[in-house]
Amino acid sequence: MDNRDMDSANTLTTSFCAEEAFTSSLGRRIRRGGSVHSGALSGARQWLMGYRLGKRRPHHTLSSTLHSVALAEYCETMLARGTVCRSTDPLFPEDIVPSMRHLAGYSTEVARSLSVTAQANTGRTEKVTSDPLLSRSTTAPDGSNTSSYVAHCTIALKRFFQDEAAFASFCQGERTARTSLADFVARHFIEQREKATLEIDGQKISLEPLDRAFLRTKRRRKNLSAPYHPYVLERSDFWCSESELNISVRMVVENMAANGDVNLIEEKKTEESVLESTCGMILKKIINVGEPEFSEKIMKHVACTVLQHKIRLHLASSKNVAFIADGSILPRKSGTSDAPMASPPAIPFKAPAESPMSQSISIEMDSLVKFLPQSLVDEGFSSVTMSGLVVPPGITLICGGGYHGKSTMLRTIALGIYNKIYGDGREFCVSVSDAVSVRAEDGRYVNNCNISAFISNLPTPPGVTKTVDTEHFSSRDSSGSTSQAANVSEAIEMGASALLIDEDVSAANFMARDGRMRALVMDESITPLLYRVNGLYKTHGISSVVVVGGVGDWLDVPHNVILLDKYVASDATKKARSISYQFSYGHVQYGGKGVVHRLEWEKKGTPTPRRPKDFFTRSSTSDIVVSLLDGGHAISLHEENTEGDDMAIDGDDEEGCIEASRMEQVMGRRQLYGCGLCVCWILQAAKEKKELGLPDLLAELDSVLDSGGMTRVLSDISNGEIFSKSWKHVVEAVGFVERPRRFEIGQALTRLHGIQMEQIPLEDDESDAAAQMEEARKKKALAEIWASRRKK
């Protein structure tokens, strides 16, 4: 028997052992309640039996055998943990049959679950593992081929700092500092990606970011050096636990020869040895752990974001809405760019002189203060003092002529909910974390939403006797006014403390109605937002920041007015009050409810907490996946196509679609995809916790995100019954996802076509009932007075 025959015999023996281990593990899984595709088990047995009968070529057996061994080992590991593993777990192939066939076609596949250590430059180790579910192999026209898979690495946070003092300063920033460090390393990895390649024995081994690696299309962007947006967000590929930085990247092994064989995986020991040394060298080249200059850059990045976070906490404690620092550059380079406009021509922001809104704030930064620009630091102190414009609580108008910077300022406030990198120009323009933009969205899906504070007495078609109940309003195609009313109501329901509104993208009849139109149209179904903002603030403490340039009636309601003239801000509050007094709008009564523009907020207009029914998930017969639509401006939750194309969606069927193009505080497709995954989590949790309303479900989701980030959400829904393949689709669709706010998650959920919301009943309040009876009595008395006057 020659060496080739001996190798074949050894491989055959290994195959038999793999079959026994594999099938016994699956048997134990079945007995413990796990789910397995029957075709997968029979497919594995058929493949191995085919080799026994001489129907499989020997040189393809090794990688396939390793694949089977990996499956068996994974089953054993999961069983040892006491976890019931399913065929759709993130590390478990969704279908063994196509995996086996794929491996049989390409012997270059790295399909074995690796667990090796990569030596870094300090001699310490990082753990690197591959994900067989995400492995893939391609063959180039010249005969060379490439094997790739996802590698997961961890680095201890202490290793990024030179001494204990620096690490202690870092720890003062808590979760914000950890998010900032992960963001910095991710940006640094992208900048240095050209160095992430080594050639060893005819093989080119490289590390690539997940988003740049898997989005390989014919129309891919030619300039891959385009930077990420300037917002510091939690992400699923670079994220920090309390002690470690976790990195997920794509490892590519490319055979430079044309013989079709990748020698790297021919021997297990060789593979692990090469991976260990190669990963260590690449990590050393890219992530300069422990070097003074690298640590200094990290701390500057961290200090900037921690300062923004502390400003946000300061605003919340003082009940203010936003802060815009002097010297900030608000305009962007273009409408499609997040880069700041050059100055000049951009005019640095300056708070209006001698205005109560022009304030200086002092923020305690402790030992992080030394990593901030010296221009911000109080000499000899550990605090930072910054001057700028503080948007106070209440009703604030931003007025001015066209193209004078009103919407730019509002956009700055809207994006102040996110931390930004240093050099963005708006890094010290900060808003409270629960400020929400609302606008008109004609065509929006609405289900069981209380919009009675703004909409009532809607007309009905001829022959229809049942009136539209606006306390339980539903529509598959809402108008501009009803959609904006629903947006305001849902923002109140989800706990917003400030509403951000631009008249340019609002429904005109929802925003205001002047005296002449009131005289002409007596039976109006809409109570404009203008009449409600003061009552909303007085009753619920919800502030409003409104951009106004065309309707002077708004000058009757504000507490503060900012006037922009050629991009320069001034305080026009006193002038606005004088103008309002001259026109004397404030004395007009509105249907007996009070003075026009300052109506009291009615109890029945306050939205009742709702929760999603499980109709959407119960109607699904297979796994639900999340897909991007319309160039990343919409997402869809749809059943996986059993024919193999899980992205195929019936264009005539809107069920499961979420139109998100007008969700203005969503930062791109990755955060939108994250919204879709969080919606899946909410739907899954709502089935188990039927007593929780949407606000409580969102709060619980926030706790999950705080404890484990987006990877925890992916893990939770991947272990569920209907969203089990989410991790695979994330990598293939967007590479990684970014954490959204609770408000954008709630907006995505309520825009989901086909979702059914039910209101949670509240206990009756006797005082509320008495107040409603008194209100009805006053209305009746007023109606009798008007009737008697008409008779005269």
N, C-alpha and C positions, 0 to 999 in steps of 0.2 A: 504493500500500500504506500503510495507516494504521499508527499506532504499535502497536496491538494485533497486527496481522498481522506487523509487524516483530519484535515480542517473540516471537511464536509461531515465526517462522522461525529466530530466533536460538536459541530453546530447542530446536527440533528438531535444529539442527546440533549443539548441545551434547549432545543425547541420542545422536546417532550416534557422536560422539567418545567419550562415556562407554561406549557399548556396546563399541566397539573396544578401549578401554583395559581395560575390565572383563574381556572374554572372553580377551584376550591374556594378562592376568595369571593368570586361572584356568588357561589352557592351560599356562603355564610351571609353575604349581603342580602340575598333574597329572603333567607330565614329571619333576618333582623328587620325586615320591612323596607329595604332599599328597592329602588326601581331600576330595571335593566331592560334595554331593548333586546328582545328575544333574537332578532335578526343579527344583533351584534355578537352575541355569544355563539350562535351557530356559525356566523361568518368566520370568527376566529378559529373555531374547530375545523371548519372546512379548509381554511388556508393551510393550517398545519398538516391536516390529513393529505392535502394536495402535495405538500412537500414529501411526505412519506411515500407517496405513490410516484414520485419523480416528476410531478407536474410543475414544480417551482424550481427556478434556477438557484444553485447554491450561493452565488455571490450576492443575492438579494436577501438571504436569510438572516444575516447578522443583525442589520438594523431592525428588521421586523421582530426578531426574537427579543432584542433589547426593548422594543416597544411593549411587547407582552410582559416582559419582566417588570417594566416600569408600572404597568397597569396593576400587576399583582402586588408589587410593593406599595403602591398608592392605596389599594384597597386595605392591605394589612395595616398601614399607618392610620388610616381613617378609622378602622375598626378598633385599633388600640386606643384611640382618643375617645372612643365611645360615640363617635359621630356616624350617623347613617349616611354613607356617600351615595350619590346618585350618578347616573350616566351623564348628567349635565352639570356636574360640579366644575368650577373654573379650571382645575388641573386634570380633569378627566375627559377624554375625547367623547364628543357627542354621539359618534357612531363609529364603532370599531371597523366595520366593513370598508367604508371608503378610506379610512386611515390606512388599513392594511393594503389596499389596492394602490393607494398613493405611494406608500413605501416601496411596494413591489416595482413600481414604475421608476422610482428614483432612489437609488441606493445611497444618495448623498444626503438624505434627510437626517437631521439631528433630532430624533424623536424621543430620546431617553431623558427622563427627568434627572437633571444634573444637580449635584450638591457638592460644590468644590469651594476652596478658599483661594482668594486672589491676594497675593502679597502686595501691600501698598508700600509707599516709599519709607515709612517708618518701621516696617517689619511687622506691623500688626495686620490682622486679617479682616477681610470683608467677605460676607457670605454671598455667593452668586448661585442662583438657581435658574433653570430654564422652564418654560411652560410648553409642554408638548401640544396642548390644544392650539397654540398660536404658531406652531412651527409651519414652515412652508419651504418649498424647494422650487427653483426655476432653472431652466436650461436655455442658455444663450444660443444664437444662430451658429456661433463658431464651435459649438460643442462643449464649451466650458459651462459649469453650473455653479449655482449658489445655494447655500443652505443658510437658513436664518431662523431665529427664535427669540423669544423675549427673555432677557436676563434681569433678575432682580438682585439688587445689591443693597447692603446696609453699611453705614459708616457711623461710628459713635460721635455724638455731637462734640464731646470734649476734645476730639482730635483736631477740630478746626481752630483751636485757640492755643496761644503760646503758653499761657500760664493760668492758674486758678483765678486770678483777679479778672482777667478778660472774660473767662467763662462765667464768673459770677455776675459781671455786668450784662452779659448776654441773657442770663437767666432772669434778670429783672424784667425783661420784656415779655416773659411768659409765652403764651400761645402766639401772640403777634410776632415776637422775635423768631420763633421757630418757623412760622410761615414765611417770614422774610428771608431767612437763611435758605430754605428750600427754593424760593423764587430766585435768589441770587445764583445758586449753583446751577439751576436750570438755564438761566440766561447765559451764564459763563460756559456751560456745556455747548450751547448753540454757537456761541462766538468761537469756541475752540474746536469745533467738530472736525475741521480739516486735519487736526492732529490725532484724531481718534482712529488711526489706522496703522496696522503693522503687517509686514509681509514675512511669513515664516515657511520655509521649505515649499515654495511655490503656491502657498495659500495666502490670500489677502484677508485678514481678520479686522473687522472694524465694528465700532459701536455707533449707533445712530439714534436720534430721538424718535420716539414712537410716531409722532405726527409726521415727521419728514420721511419716515421709512415706509409707512404703509399706504400713504396717499400717492401712489404711483399711477398716474393716468396720462393719457396722451396730451391732455390740456393742462398739465400741471404747471404751476408757476415757474417760470424760468429762473427768476431771481430768488433763490432759496435763502438769501441773506436778509430778507425783510424781517425786521424785528417783531417781537410780540408786542401786544398792547402794553401800555405803561402801568397797568393796574396789578397790584400785588394780591393775587388770589390763591387760595388753597387749590391744589391740583392733585391728580391721581397718579402721576408718574414721578414727581419729586415731592415728597411730603415727609414731615417730621413727626415722630412719636415724641414722648417726653425725653428719650435718651438717644435716639438714633435718627439719622437721615436715611430714608428709603428711596431708592432710585430704581426705576424700571426703564430699560432701554432695549433696543433691538441689537442683537449680535449677529453679524453677517460673516459667514465663512465662504469665501469665493475661491474656487479653484482656478488658478491662472493658466494651467495646462489645458489641453484640448482633448484629453483622453477620457473625460467623463467621470473620473474617479476623484473623490475628495479623500485624501489619505488620512485626514484628521480624525475621522470616525472609524477607521478600520480597526483600531485597537482601543479598548476602553482606557487603558492606562495612559496611552499616548494622548488621547483626547483630554482627559482630565489634567494632565501635565501641561499641555499646550494652553488650555483655557486658563489654568491657574497663573501661569507666567504672563500670558498675553493680557489678561484682564488687569493684572497688577501693573504692567508697564503702561497700559492705556490710562488707567486711573491716575498713575503718577504724572503722566504728561498733561492731563486735563485738569484734574482737581489737585491743586497744590496745597494739600492738607498740611497745616502747621507752619507754612511759610509766613513770615511777618507781614509782607505786603498783601498777601491774599487775605489774611485774617483782618487786616486793617480795612480792606474794601468791604468785607462782610459786615464789620461792625458799623461802618458808615451807612450801609444799606439798611441795617437793622435799626439804627438810631433814628433814621428818617421816618421809617414806617411806625415805630413806637411813638414818636412825637405826634404823628397824625392821629394815632389811636387815642392818645391821652387828650388831645384837643377835642376829639369826638366825645370822650367821657366828660370833659369839662362842659361842653355845650349841653349835654343831656342833664347834667346836675344843675345847671343854671336855667334850664327850660328854654334855651335858645335853639334856633333852627340851623344856622350855618355861620361859618366864619370864612371870609375871603381876605387873605393876607395882603398887605401892601407890597407892591412889586411883582405880584403874580402876573403871568402872561395867560390871559383867558382864551384868545382866539387860537384856532388850530391852523396848520399849514394849508389844509384844504378840507373839503367836506368829507373826504374818504380817508383822511389821515388823522392819527392821534398825536402826531408830532407838533410841537408848538410853532407858531408863526414867528419868524425872525423879528427882532426888535432893534431898530425900526424896520418896517412900518408899524408893528404892533406897539400899542401904548401900554406900559405897565400899569396895573391897577393901583388906584389911590383912593382910600376911603374919604368921603366928604368931610371937609374941615368943619369944626364946631357943630357936629351932629351927635346926638346921643347914640347913634349907631356906630360911630367911629370910636373904637375902644382898643385898649391894650390888654392882652391876656398873658398871664404868667403860668408856665407849666413846669412842674418839678420833674427833672429827668435823672436825678441821682448820678451815678457814675457813668451813665451813657452820654452825659452832656459833653464829654471831651471828644466824642466822635461826630459832633454836629458842627456846621460852619460857625466860625468864630463870630460872624456878624449877628448871630442869633443869641449868643450866650451872654449872660450877665457876668461881667468880670468878677471873679472871686466867689461866685455862687454856683450852685448846681441846678439852677432853674433857667428857663428860656422865656424871654419876653418878646411878644410879637404884637405889632399894631396892624389894624385892618378894620374891615366892616363886619359887624356882628348883626346878623338877621335875627331880630327879636321875636318872641312869641306873638301870636295874634295874626292879623291880616296885613300882609306886606305886598304892596304893588311895585312892580318894576315898569316904569313908563318911559316913553321916549318916541322919537320919530323912527321911521323905517330905516333899517340898516345902521342903527346906532348902538347895537350891542345888547339889546334886551334878551333875546333868546340865547345868546352866548353866555350871558350871566346866569340865566336859569339852568342852562345845560351844565355849567360849572357846579352849581349847587346840587343838581341831580346826581352828578358823578362824584360828588364829595363823600358819598357813602362808601367809596372804595379808597384804600390806601394806594399811593402812586410812588413810582421810583423818583429819585432825586434827578432834577433836570427836566421834568415834565412841564414845568411852568405853573402847574396848579397843585403842586405837592402839598402846599399849606392852605389849600381851599378845601375845607372839611365841613361835612354836614352830619347831622344825627343819623344814626344807622337805620331809622325807621321812617325816613322821608320817602314818599312814593309819588311818582309822576302819574298823572291821570290825563286822559285825552279821549277824544271821540274815536270810535272804531266801528264805523258802519259795516254791517255784515257779521258782527261778532256773535258767537254762540253764547247764550245766556240761559241758565236753568235755575228756577226757583229762587230768584234773587229779590230782595225787598228794596224796591226803588220808589216806594210811596212818598218819601220825603220830597221827591222831585217830580214824579209823574203820577197823575191820577186822572180818573174820568176819561180813559182812552175810548175813542169811538169804536163801535162794533159794526160789522157789515150788516146790510139790510136782511131782516129775517132772523138775526141772531139776538136772542134775548139775554144770554149770559154775558155780563160785563167782564172786562179784563181785570183780574185781581193783581194790582201792582205790588202787593205785599208778597206775592208768590209769582213774580214775573218770569216768563220763559219765552225764548224766541231763538230760532235757528238763523235768523237774519235781522238782527236788531238795527235800528236807525242810529244816526249819529248821536241824538240826544239820549235815547234809552241806553245805548252802549256806554256813554260817558256817565250817566246816572248809575249804571251797574258798576262801573269802575270805582266811583266814589264810594258806593255802598260796600263793595268788597274790601276796599282799603280800610274802611272803618272796622269792618268785621275782623280783619287780620291784624289790627292793632297799630295802624299808622299814626304817627304823632304830627305829621305835616304832609300837606298835599301840595304838589308842584304842578301848576297849570299854565299853559301857554295858549292865549286866545287864537293864535295862528292855526293850531291843530285841534281846536275845540269846536263843538257845535254852537253856532251863533245863538240859536234859540234856547239852548241850555245855559249859556253864560249870562245873558241879560235880556231884558225887554223894557223898552222905554215907555214913558207915559202916553205917547201918541198911539203906540201899538196896543197898549192896555185899553185905551178908549175905543179902538176899532174892534179888537178881538176880545169880547167879554168872556167867552167860554174857552179858556185856554187850559190845556191839560198839563202844561209844564210850569212848575215853580222854579224859576231860574236859580242857578248856583249863587248869583249875586245876592239874592234874598236870604240865602241859607248860611253863608259863611260865618256871620257873626254868631248866629244861634249854635252852629256846629262848634265854634271855639268856646262859647260860654258853657255849653252843656258837656261836651266831651274833651275839651282842651286841645282840639286838633287845629293847628295853625294852617294857614294857606298862604302860599307865595304865588302871585298871579302876575303874568306878563300882560299888560294892557296898553294898547296904542290907538284904539278906535272908538271905545265906548266910554263916555264921560261919567255915566251913572256909577261906575266903580269908584269914583272919588268920594262917594257918600259913605263907604264902609271901612276904609283901611285905618289901621293904627299907625302905619308908617308907609311913606312913599319914597322910592328911589327913582330919581330922574337921570336918564342917560342922555347926554348931548355930546355927540362926536366922541363916543366911547369914554367920556369922563363922567363920573358919578357925582351927584349932588343930592342933598336932602330936600325934598319938595313937599314934606308933610304939611307944613303950615300953609303953603300956597294952595295945596289941594283942598284943605279944609275951608279956606276962604272962598274958593270957587264953588264948593258944594253948598256953602251957606248962601251964596248969591243966587244960585239956581233953585234953592229951596225945595229939593226933592224929598227931604226927610219927613215931611208932615203928612204925606199921603197914606191913607189906610188901605190895606190889602185884604179884602174879603172878610173883614172883621177879625183877622188873625194878628194884627199888629201893624206897626209902621213898616211901609215898604222898605226893602233893603236891610231890615233888621228884625226879621221874623224870629220868634222863638222856635227852637227845635222841638218837634213833636216826638213823644215817646214812641209812637207806632212807626216812626221813620227809622228808628235804630235797628239795624239788621240783627236778626236772630242767628246764633251760630248754626252752621249747617255741617253736614257730613256726606261724603260720597256713598251712594248705595253700591252694592257689589254686582249690579246688573252688568256692568261693562266686563268685569272679569268672568262672571258666570257664563256669559255668552260666547266665551272663547273656548275652542276645542283643542288648541295646541299652544305651544310656547308663544308668548308675545314678545316682540322685539321692538326696539326704538330705532327709527330711521330719520335721517334729515331729508327735508323736502325743500323745494323752491330755493335752491342755492344756499341753504342754511338759514332761511328765514321762517321755517316752519318745521315741525316734527310730527311724526306719526307713531302711534302705538298700534301695531297690527300683528296679526297672526303670521307666524313664519310660513313661508311658502314651502310646502312639502316636496315640490318639484325641484328644489335646489336653489331657486333665486329668491332669497328672503327679502330682497328689496323691491319686489314687484308689488305694486299697490294699484288697486282698481281706481282709476281716475274719477269715476262717477260716484264712488263711495267715500263720503267724508267722515264716516265713523272712525274715531280714533285719531283724527288729525287735530293739530293745535297750531293755529295761525299766530305767529309770534313776531311778525314784522313790525308791529306797533307797540311792542313791549320795550320801552325806550331805555330801561336800565339794565337790560341784558347785554353783556359784553361779549358778543360773538357766538359762533356756532358751538364751541366747546362748552361754554356755560349753558347755552340753550340745551345741548344734549344732556348736560348734568341736570337741568330742570326735568327733562323727560325721565331720567332714571329716578329722580326723587319723587316724581308723580307715581311711578311704579311702586316705590316704597310706601307711599301714602295709601294707594289702593290696596296693597297687601296688608298694611297695618290696620286699615279701616275694617277689614273682614274679621280681624281677631279682636279688635277693641271697639265694639259697637257703641259704647257709651261716650266716646270722645268725639267732640266736634272738630271742625277744621282748624281753629286756632290751637286747640290742644294737640292735635296731630302734628301740626307744624312745629310746635314747641318740642314735642318728643323727637321729631326728626332733627331739630337743631341740636338736641342733646347727643344724638347718635353721631352727627357730623362733628361735634366738638370732641367726642371721645375717639373717633377713628377715621374721620375725614370721609372723602368720597369712596375710598377703598372699602370702608366698613359698609356703606350703602350698597356698593357692588356685591360685596360678600353676602349681605342679607337677602337681596333680591335674587342672587344666583342660587341660593339655597331654597328658594321658594318653589312653588308648583308651576307658575306661569311665566316667570321672567328669568328662567334659569340660565340663559345663554348671554346675559348682558355683557359680561367682561369681554368675550370674544368680539361682540359687535362694536364695543367701544373702540377697541384697538383698530379694527378694520375701517370704522367710519371716521373717527376723528383723532385716533392715537391716544389721547388722554382727555379727561374732562376737568372742568373747573367748578368749584363750589358756588352755587347760586344762593341768593338770600331767600329767606322764607317767603317774602312777598312775591318774588318772581315764580317760586314754586307754586304758591297758591294761585297766581294768575294763570299759569300753565294748566293747572288742574281744572279750574273753572272754565277754561276755553276749550277743553277737550270735547270734541263733538261726540255726542252719545252719552256723556256722563250724566247721571241722575243724582241730584242733590236733594237731601231731605233735611228739613229744619228740625232741630232738637227742641222739643217742647219745654217751656219754662214755667215755673210755678206762677200762678196768677198773683198779682200784687193788688191788694184792695185799694191802696192809695192811687195807683194808676187807673183803676176802674173808675174811681170817684172823679179823677181829673178828666177822664174821657167823657163822663156824663156831664160835667160842668162845661166842657168845651162844646158839646152838642147843644146844651141849653143856650149858650151864648149865640151860637150860629142860628138857632131857631129864632131867638129874639131879634137878631139883626135882620133876618129874612122878613119877619113880620113888620119891622120898621120900614124897610124898603118897599114892601107891598103896600103899606098904608100911604106912603108918599106918592106912589104911582097912581093910586086912586084919586088923590087930590089933583 
